[in-house]
Amino acid sequence: MRMAARICLDEEKVNSFLLKTQTGYLGLSAEDMPYIVPLNYVWHEGNIYFHGATTGRKIDMLQRNANATFVLSENYGTMTDPTPANTDTAYFSVMLFGKVEIVDDLTEATSAMQQLLEKYVPQYYKTPLSANHLERYQSSLGSKTAVLKLVPTEITAKENIMVAEKAFYIGRKVEMDAKN
């Protein structure tokens, strides 16, 4: 990684970020043009799980090339500096590299979907998702649900921690930061 000072090796921090971040971006390549798609996902048992239709561009590309990247990032604001080149962004980001598999095991697929429900609509349903529901469900377009998982072979994380006294806010001017 080029910016070695920004590498985050704190596994607990990375794991927490993977658990709470709402949207991830799946990067695929099986043609001349990369394909990146935003997804709801869940970090569960060391894998990224997501779902979608059993047909479509994502599935077609994965059948040709299962290698993928999954990216998550959170912007925590801009930090000011009287020197424009030193203006910076506070952030945390994680990149996972690996292969995507279709989850064929109904128990694993149901568990992953239950984890997605618990993440995005916690305590909404009174009973857990049944395997029967997942197995029989079809969308309004007639497609069954494919549960997929990215099995990471490498995980990298970077961060740039917010320096509170440098945080930009509307109305802040360079004159306020210039040293006399």
C-alpha positions, 0 to 999 in steps of 0.5 A: 500500500502506497500510504503506509502510514494510513494502513490499519492493522487493528482487526477489531476496528476492521471487523467492527467497520465490516459489521456496521457499514451499510453499503459495499461495492462489488467490483467484477471484471469479465469483459473490457469494462469493469463492473461495480455494483453497490450492495447491501451485504452482511459480514458473517463468519469471515465472509461477505454475503449478499443476494440478488436474482439468479439471472442478470449481468452480475451472475453472468460475469461471475460465471466467467470470472469469480474473482472480485473486490469488495470495497467499503468506505466512510468519509468522516469530513474534510480537514482544513489547512492554510496550504491547499495541498495539505487539505485532507479527508478523514476516512476509513476504508476496507478492501476485500479481495477473493472469489465469489461463490453461489451458496448452494447449501440451504442452511447456510443461505438461510442463515446469511439471509437471516443475518441480512434481515437482522442488520437492515430491519432489526427486530422487525420480524417476530420469527426467523426466516424459514428455509422453506420461504427462501427456497420457494420465494420468487420475485415479481419478475419470476426470479429466484433469490441467489445468495452469494458469498465473497470468500476473502483471500486478502483484506486491507484497510486504511484510515485517516483519523479526523483532527477535530481542530482542523474539521471544516465547517460552513463559514470556516475561512483560511484566515481563521487558521493562518498563523500570525 
